[in-house]
Amino acid sequence: MDPTNKAKGPSPHYSLYQREIFRQGGTEGKLPHFSVHSDELVESTKKKLSDRAYFYANSNAGLGWTDRANREAFYSWRIIPRMLVDTNVRDLSVELFGHRIPAPILFAPIGINKLYSPEGELIPAKIAGELGLPYCLSTAASNSIEDVAAANDSGASSIASDGGNYCQVRAGSNAKSPRFFQLYMGHDDDVTMSLLERAWKSGFDVCMLTVDTWQLGWRPTDINLANYVFYYPPGTTGNELGASDPVFMGKYGDELKNDSGKWIDSSVWHGKAHTWEKMPWLIKQWKRISGGRPFVIKGIQSAEDALKAYEIGCEGIVVTNHAGRQVDGAVGSLEVLPEIVDAVGDKMKIIFDSGIRTGSDVFKAIALGAHAVQVGRLYVWGMAHEGEAGCRHVMKSLLADLDITMTVAGYPSVTRDVNRKALKRNESGVYPRGEHAKL
């Protein structure tokens, strides 16, 4: 690949990462330390983590049929390549809640990142800042809101002298890179308000409420290990966000000293469902705190629920089945994406989540109407291998994969050219497993 005289576009030439890897191998003898092929990556992660950490990241509900349905849904759609198209400059950029981001990819909210690397959420937050991609912080995080915000800004600042991260943060933001706060809402409204106020003050300017996980799904591989880190000594991992909250600690700090599960059991996965009736109150409070910034519901799997979300005032939804971790035997997220897009795609932002592994997966989700996608397990697998370097390598590889896919398939712009006409439905066939060239 000729790296000279590259015309500058709205997005970086992510594809050059391929050449960088090839050159390092050829001229310096440096090879990647692990495979980014997703099937091999998840397998090599087993060697890097304890059983509890590995299975917490990879356990699925029941027999894992929903996780499989997510991947089979991608296999059911095929990209139609177009030839002799000028793809010398690709535009992967999209507008999302006032931010102009260089690619339609977000870092999904994943909890307890210290299971995968000692620095926890500080690692993906920093890498997201470097790349100019939105970082979503989980309420179940193992770092404080404030520390994660600082890491995210640090990542954005670290590449400012190299031309920046191609991200245009919305006017009026006090953040250097977009970041959103994913809320698990307990039943103490004082604690909820404290979390939202802290998030807003720290530059998290979109509230993303998860509604599919009032409690964890039945995950046999976690059951086999009694895999719930909060109950194990020293009883601090996974409690960091709650333990740093002044309202929670003022009301429940003494209880947390005696019961390390107090935070997670009362404020995160409490098993007591909220309903649609509570949503107008929560939206009103977030709008008051943030001055009217967007509110998003995460966990939508039907057009009916998407319409309800729109009607109560949401600016966006996340179409997800929690990566197959909650309801076994459920629909694959990509299966229901087209009907949800038909119902509300022209009314609100749709973020797709569950099963993204490759650039082609991102392409297909965008073609079916998503405005952006979230990636979760991929970056966790990367940071499990080499911390910051591993997380960066996996995400830069995904971006290069998407950029190269658009180049060789003949689609210059994700917003103008990537639509349903770019895909053909395959009604038959079985998603292949393990059928690829290996070292």
C-alpha positions as CSV (number, residue, x, y, z in Angstrom):
1,M,0.0,0.0,0.0
2,D,1.4,3.4,-1.0
3,P,1.2,5.7,2.0
4,T,2.2,8.8,0.2
5,N,0.0,11.6,-1.1
6,K,-3.1,10.4,0.7
7,A,-5.9,12.9,0.4
8,K,-7.2,13.9,3.9
9,G,-10.8,13.0,4.5
10,P,-13.2,13.2,7.4
11,S,-11.8,10.0,8.8
12,P,-8.2,8.8,9.3
13,H,-6.8,6.3,6.8
14,Y,-7.3,3.4,9.2
15,S,-6.3,0.9,6.6
16,L,-2.6,2.0,7.0
17,Y,-2.5,0.1,10.2
18,Q,-2.3,-3.1,8.0
19,R,0.8,-1.7,6.3
20,E,2.3,-0.7,9.7
21,I,2.0,-4.3,10.9
22,F,3.4,-5.7,7.7
23,R,6.4,-3.3,7.8
24,Q,7.2,-4.0,11.4
25,G,7.2,-7.7,10.6
26,G,9.4,-7.3,7.5
27,T,11.9,-4.7,8.6
28,E,12.1,-5.3,12.4
29,G,10.9,-8.8,12.8
30,K,8.1,-7.7,15.1
31,L,4.9,-9.7,14.9
32,P,1.6,-9.2,16.7
33,H,1.7,-11.0,20.0
34,F,-1.8,-12.5,19.6
35,S,-4.3,-13.1,16.8
36,V,-7.2,-10.7,16.3
37,H,-9.3,-13.3,14.5
38,S,-12.2,-13.3,17.0
39,D,-12.4,-17.1,17.3
40,E,-8.7,-17.4,18.1
41,L,-8.7,-14.2,20.2
42,V,-11.4,-15.6,22.6
43,E,-9.5,-18.9,22.9
44,S,-6.2,-17.3,23.7
45,T,-7.9,-15.1,26.3
46,K,-8.4,-18.3,28.3
47,K,-4.6,-18.5,28.8
48,K,-4.4,-14.9,30.1
49,L,-7.2,-14.8,32.7
50,S,-8.3,-16.7,35.7
51,D,-11.3,-19.0,35.2
52,R,-13.6,-16.5,37.0
53,A,-12.4,-13.6,34.9
54,Y,-12.6,-15.5,31.6
55,F,-16.1,-16.9,32.2
56,Y,-17.4,-13.6,33.5
57,A,-16.5,-12.0,30.2
58,N,-17.7,-14.9,28.1
59,S,-20.6,-16.6,29.8
60,N,-23.9,-16.6,28.1
61,A,-27.5,-17.3,29.2
62,G,-28.5,-20.9,29.2
63,L,-27.2,-23.0,26.4
64,G,-25.8,-20.0,24.6
65,W,-28.4,-20.1,21.8
66,T,-28.9,-16.3,21.8
67,D,-25.2,-15.7,21.5
68,R,-25.2,-18.1,18.5
69,A,-28.3,-16.4,17.1
70,N,-26.4,-13.1,17.1
71,R,-23.6,-14.5,15.0
72,E,-25.9,-16.5,12.7
73,A,-27.8,-13.3,12.0
74,F,-24.7,-11.7,10.6
75,Y,-24.0,-14.8,8.4
76,S,-27.5,-14.4,6.9
77,W,-26.6,-11.2,5.2
78,R,-24.0,-10.9,2.4
79,I,-22.2,-7.8,1.2
80,I,-22.6,-7.0,-2.5
81,P,-19.2,-5.6,-3.7
82,R,-19.3,-2.8,-6.3
83,M,-16.4,-2.3,-8.8
84,L,-14.6,0.7,-10.3
85,V,-15.8,3.1,-7.5
86,D,-13.5,5.9,-6.3
87,T,-12.8,4.8,-2.7
88,N,-9.5,6.7,-2.4
89,V,-11.0,8.8,0.4
90,R,-13.5,7.0,2.7
91,D,-15.9,8.8,5.0
92,L,-16.6,6.7,8.0
93,S,-17.7,9.6,10.1
94,V,-21.1,10.0,11.6
95,E,-22.9,12.5,13.8
96,L,-24.1,11.2,17.2
97,F,-25.8,13.3,19.7
98,G,-24.0,16.5,18.6
99,H,-20.6,14.9,18.4
100,R,-18.9,14.2,15.0
101,I,-17.0,11.0,15.4
102,P,-14.6,9.6,12.9
103,A,-16.2,6.1,12.7
104,P,-19.5,4.6,13.7
105,I,-18.2,2.7,16.6
106,L,-18.6,3.1,20.4
107,F,-16.9,1.3,23.3
108,A,-19.8,-0.5,24.9
109,P,-20.3,-0.3,28.7
110,I,-18.8,-3.3,30.4
111,G,-18.5,-3.7,34.1
112,I,-15.7,-4.8,36.4
113,N,-12.8,-4.3,34.0
114,K,-10.3,-4.9,36.8
115,L,-11.0,-8.6,36.2
116,Y,-9.2,-8.2,32.9
117,S,-6.4,-5.8,33.7
118,P,-5.3,-4.1,36.9
119,E,-6.1,-0.6,35.6
120,G,-9.7,-1.6,34.7
121,E,-11.8,0.9,32.8
122,L,-9.0,3.4,32.7
123,I,-7.6,1.5,29.8
124,P,-10.5,1.4,27.3
125,A,-11.4,5.0,28.3
126,K,-8.0,6.2,27.4
127,I,-8.0,4.3,24.1
128,A,-11.4,5.6,23.2
129,G,-10.1,9.1,23.8
130,E,-7.1,8.4,21.5
131,L,-9.4,7.2,18.8
132,G,-12.1,9.9,19.2
133,L,-14.8,7.2,19.7
134,P,-17.4,7.5,22.4
135,Y,-16.7,5.6,25.6
136,C,-19.7,4.3,27.6
137,L,-19.0,3.8,31.3
138,S,-20.9,1.1,33.2
139,T,-22.4,1.7,36.6
140,A,-20.8,-1.6,37.5
141,A,-17.3,-0.2,36.8
142,S,-14.3,-0.9,38.9
143,N,-13.1,2.7,38.8
144,S,-14.7,6.0,39.9
145,I,-16.6,8.1,37.4
146,E,-14.1,10.9,37.9
147,D,-11.0,8.8,37.3
148,V,-12.4,7.3,34.1
149,A,-13.2,10.8,32.8
150,A,-9.6,11.9,33.4
151,A,-8.3,8.8,31.6
152,N,-10.6,9.5,28.6
153,D,-9.4,13.1,28.4
154,S,-5.8,12.0,28.8
155,G,-6.1,9.7,25.8
156,A,-7.5,12.5,23.7
157,S,-4.8,14.9,24.8
158,S,-2.0,12.4,24.2
159,I,-2.4,12.5,20.4
160,A,-3.2,16.2,20.0
161,S,0.3,16.9,18.7
162,D,-0.1,14.2,16.1
163,G,-3.1,15.8,14.4
164,G,-5.8,14.8,17.0
165,N,-8.4,12.1,16.9
166,Y,-10.5,13.5,14.1
167,C,-13.4,13.9,16.6
168,Q,-15.4,17.1,16.9
169,V,-16.8,17.2,20.3
170,R,-20.2,19.0,20.6
171,A,-20.1,22.7,21.4
172,G,-20.3,23.5,25.1
173,S,-18.8,20.1,26.2
174,N,-16.2,20.1,28.9
175,A,-14.9,16.8,27.7
176,K,-12.1,16.3,25.2
177,S,-13.7,13.2,23.7
178,P,-17.3,12.0,23.8
179,R,-18.3,9.9,26.7
180,F,-21.7,8.5,27.8
181,F,-22.9,7.1,31.2
182,Q,-24.7,3.8,31.3
183,L,-27.1,3.7,34.2
184,Y,-28.1,0.6,36.2
185,M,-30.9,2.2,38.3
186,G,-31.6,1.0,41.8
187,H,-34.6,2.0,43.9
188,D,-33.0,4.7,45.9
189,D,-33.6,7.8,43.9
190,D,-31.1,9.8,45.9
191,V,-28.3,7.5,44.8
192,T,-29.5,7.6,41.2
193,M,-29.4,11.4,41.3
194,S,-25.9,11.4,42.8
195,L,-24.6,9.1,40.0
196,L,-26.1,11.2,37.3
197,E,-24.9,14.5,38.7
198,R,-21.4,13.1,39.1
199,A,-21.5,11.8,35.5
200,W,-22.6,15.1,34.1
201,K,-20.0,17.1,36.0
202,S,-17.4,14.7,34.7
203,G,-18.3,15.3,31.0
204,F,-20.6,12.3,30.4
205,D,-23.3,14.0,28.4
206,V,-25.6,11.1,27.4
207,C,-27.5,8.9,29.8
208,M,-27.9,5.3,28.7
209,L,-30.3,3.4,30.9
210,T,-30.0,-0.4,30.7
211,V,-33.4,-2.1,31.0
212,D,-32.6,-5.8,30.2
213,T,-30.6,-6.6,33.3
214,W,-32.3,-5.9,36.6
215,Q,-30.6,-9.1,37.6
216,L,-28.1,-11.3,35.8
217,G,-29.4,-14.0,33.5
218,W,-28.9,-17.7,34.3
219,R,-25.4,-18.4,33.1
220,P,-24.4,-22.0,33.8
221,T,-20.6,-21.4,33.4
222,D,-20.8,-18.7,36.1
223,I,-23.0,-20.9,38.2
224,N,-20.4,-23.7,38.0
225,L,-17.8,-21.4,39.5
226,A,-20.1,-19.5,41.9
227,N,-18.7,-16.6,39.8
228,Y,-19.7,-13.3,41.6
229,V,-16.6,-11.4,42.4
230,F,-18.4,-9.0,44.8
231,Y,-18.8,-11.8,47.4
232,Y,-15.1,-12.9,47.4
233,P,-12.4,-11.4,49.5
234,P,-11.2,-8.7,49.7
235,G,-14.7,-7.5,48.7
236,T,-13.6,-4.3,46.9
237,T,-13.4,-5.3,43.2
238,G,-16.5,-4.0,41.4
239,N,-17.6,-1.8,44.3
240,E,-15.3,1.1,43.4
241,L,-17.9,3.3,41.7
242,G,-20.4,2.9,44.6
243,A,-17.7,3.3,47.2
244,S,-16.7,6.6,45.6
245,D,-20.3,7.9,45.7
246,P,-20.9,10.3,48.7
247,V,-24.6,9.7,48.8
248,F,-24.4,5.9,48.7
249,M,-21.6,5.8,51.3
250,G,-23.5,8.3,53.5
251,K,-26.5,6.1,53.6
252,Y,-25.1,2.6,53.2
253,G,-21.3,2.8,53.9
254,D,-21.6,0.9,57.2
255,E,-23.6,-1.8,55.5
256,L,-21.0,-2.1,52.7
257,K,-18.3,-2.7,55.4
258,N,-20.2,-5.7,56.6
259,D,-21.6,-6.9,53.3
260,S,-19.4,-6.5,50.2
261,G,-22.5,-7.2,48.1
262,K,-24.4,-4.2,49.3
263,W,-23.6,-1.9,46.4
264,I,-24.2,-4.4,43.6
265,D,-27.2,-6.0,45.2
266,S,-29.1,-2.8,46.0
267,S,-28.0,-0.4,43.3
268,V,-27.0,-2.4,40.2
269,W,-28.4,-6.0,39.8
270,H,-31.1,-5.8,42.5
271,G,-33.7,-8.0,40.8
272,K,-36.5,-5.5,41.2
273,A,-37.7,-4.4,37.8
274,H,-38.6,-0.8,36.9
275,T,-41.4,-0.1,34.4
276,W,-42.3,2.4,31.7
277,E,-44.1,4.4,34.3
278,K,-40.8,5.4,36.0
279,M,-39.2,6.6,32.7
280,P,-40.7,10.1,32.4
281,W,-39.5,10.9,35.9
282,L,-36.0,9.7,35.1
283,I,-35.8,11.5,31.8
284,K,-37.0,14.7,33.4
285,Q,-34.3,14.5,36.1
286,W,-31.5,13.8,33.5
287,K,-32.7,16.7,31.4
288,R,-32.7,19.0,34.5
289,I,-29.2,17.9,35.5
290,S,-27.7,18.0,32.0
291,G,-29.5,21.0,30.5
292,G,-31.5,18.8,28.0
293,R,-28.9,16.3,26.8
294,P,-30.0,13.0,25.2
295,F,-31.5,10.0,27.1
296,V,-31.1,6.6,25.6
297,I,-32.6,3.2,26.5
298,K,-30.4,0.2,26.1
299,G,-31.9,-3.3,25.7
300,I,-34.6,-2.8,23.0
301,Q,-35.4,-5.9,20.9
302,S,-38.8,-5.1,19.4
303,A,-40.4,-2.4,17.2
304,E,-43.1,-1.9,19.8
305,D,-40.7,-1.1,22.6
306,A,-38.7,1.2,20.3
307,L,-41.9,3.2,19.6
308,K,-42.6,3.4,23.3
309,A,-39.1,4.7,23.9
310,Y,-39.7,7.4,21.3
311,E,-43.1,8.3,22.7
312,I,-41.8,8.9,26.2
313,G,-39.0,11.2,25.0
314,C,-35.9,9.1,24.3
315,E,-33.5,10.5,21.7
316,G,-32.0,7.1,21.1
317,I,-32.1,3.4,21.7
318,V,-29.5,0.6,21.8
319,V,-30.8,-2.5,20.0
320,T,-29.2,-5.3,22.0
321,N,-29.9,-8.6,23.8
322,H,-26.9,-8.0,26.2
323,A,-24.7,-10.1,23.9
324,G,-26.8,-13.2,24.6
325,R,-26.2,-13.0,28.3
326,Q,-29.7,-12.5,29.6
327,V,-32.4,-14.5,27.8
328,D,-31.5,-17.8,26.2
329,G,-33.3,-18.7,23.0
330,A,-34.1,-15.1,22.2
331,V,-33.9,-13.4,18.8
332,G,-30.6,-12.3,17.4
333,S,-30.2,-8.5,17.7
334,L,-29.5,-8.2,14.0
335,E,-32.7,-10.1,13.1
336,V,-34.9,-7.5,14.7
337,L,-32.8,-4.4,13.6
338,P,-34.6,-3.9,10.2
339,E,-38.1,-3.8,11.7
340,I,-36.9,-1.4,14.5
341,V,-35.3,0.8,11.9
342,D,-38.5,0.9,9.9
343,A,-40.4,1.9,13.0
344,V,-38.2,4.6,14.5
345,G,-35.1,5.0,12.4
346,D,-36.1,8.4,11.1
347,K,-37.1,9.6,14.5
348,M,-34.2,8.8,16.8
349,K,-30.7,7.5,16.9
350,I,-30.3,3.7,16.8
351,I,-27.1,2.1,18.2
352,F,-26.6,-1.6,17.4
353,D,-25.0,-3.9,20.0
354,S,-24.5,-7.7,20.3
355,G,-22.2,-9.9,18.2
356,I,-19.9,-7.4,16.4
357,R,-16.6,-9.1,15.7
358,T,-15.4,-7.7,12.3
359,G,-15.4,-4.7,10.0
360,S,-17.9,-6.5,7.8
361,D,-20.2,-6.9,10.9
362,V,-20.1,-3.1,11.4
363,F,-20.8,-2.6,7.7
364,K,-23.9,-4.9,7.8
365,A,-25.4,-3.3,10.9
366,I,-25.0,0.2,9.4
367,A,-26.4,-1.1,6.1
368,L,-29.5,-2.3,7.9
369,G,-30.1,1.1,9.4
370,A,-28.1,1.5,12.6
371,H,-26.5,4.9,13.0
372,A,-23.6,3.4,15.0
373,V,-22.5,0.2,16.7
374,Q,-21.1,-0.8,20.1
375,V,-18.2,-3.1,20.6
376,G,-17.6,-4.8,23.9
377,R,-16.1,-8.3,24.2
378,L,-13.5,-7.5,21.5
379,Y,-11.8,-4.8,23.5
380,V,-12.0,-6.8,26.7
381,W,-10.2,-9.7,25.0
382,G,-7.5,-7.3,23.8
383,M,-6.9,-5.7,27.2
384,A,-6.8,-9.2,28.8
385,H,-3.8,-9.9,26.6
386,E,-1.6,-6.8,26.9
387,G,-3.6,-4.2,28.8
388,E,-3.4,-0.8,27.0
389,A,-1.5,-2.1,24.0
390,G,-3.8,-5.1,23.5
391,C,-6.9,-3.0,23.7
392,R,-5.4,-0.5,21.3
393,H,-4.4,-3.2,18.8
394,V,-7.8,-4.8,18.8
395,M,-9.7,-1.6,18.2
396,K,-7.2,-0.3,15.6
397,S,-7.5,-3.6,13.8
398,L,-11.3,-3.4,13.8
399,L,-11.2,0.1,12.3
400,A,-8.7,-1.0,9.7
401,D,-10.9,-3.9,8.8
402,L,-13.9,-1.7,8.4
403,D,-11.9,0.9,6.3
404,I,-10.5,-1.8,4.1
405,T,-13.8,-3.5,3.7
406,M,-15.3,-0.2,2.4
407,T,-12.3,0.3,0.1
408,V,-12.4,-3.1,-1.6
409,A,-16.2,-3.5,-1.6
410,G,-16.6,-0.1,-3.3
411,Y,-18.5,2.0,-0.7
412,P,-16.8,5.4,0.0
413,S,-19.3,6.7,2.6
414,V,-21.0,5.0,5.5
415,T,-23.9,7.5,5.5
416,R,-24.4,7.9,1.8
417,D,-23.5,4.6,0.3
418,V,-23.9,1.9,3.0
419,N,-27.6,0.9,3.0
420,R,-29.8,-2.1,2.4
421,K,-29.0,-2.1,-1.3
422,A,-25.4,-3.1,-0.3
423,L,-26.7,-6.4,1.2
424,K,-28.3,-9.6,-0.1
425,R,-30.2,-11.9,2.3
426,N,-29.1,-15.5,2.5
427,E,-32.0,-17.6,3.7
428,S,-30.0,-20.8,4.2
429,G,-26.7,-22.0,5.4
430,V,-25.2,-22.5,8.8
431,Y,-22.7,-20.2,10.5
432,P,-19.3,-21.9,10.2
433,R,-17.2,-22.4,13.3
434,G,-13.5,-23.0,13.3
435,E,-13.3,-23.2,9.5
436,H,-10.4,-20.8,8.8
437,A,-6.7,-20.9,8.2
438,K,-4.7,-21.1,11.4
439,L,-1.0,-21.0,12.4
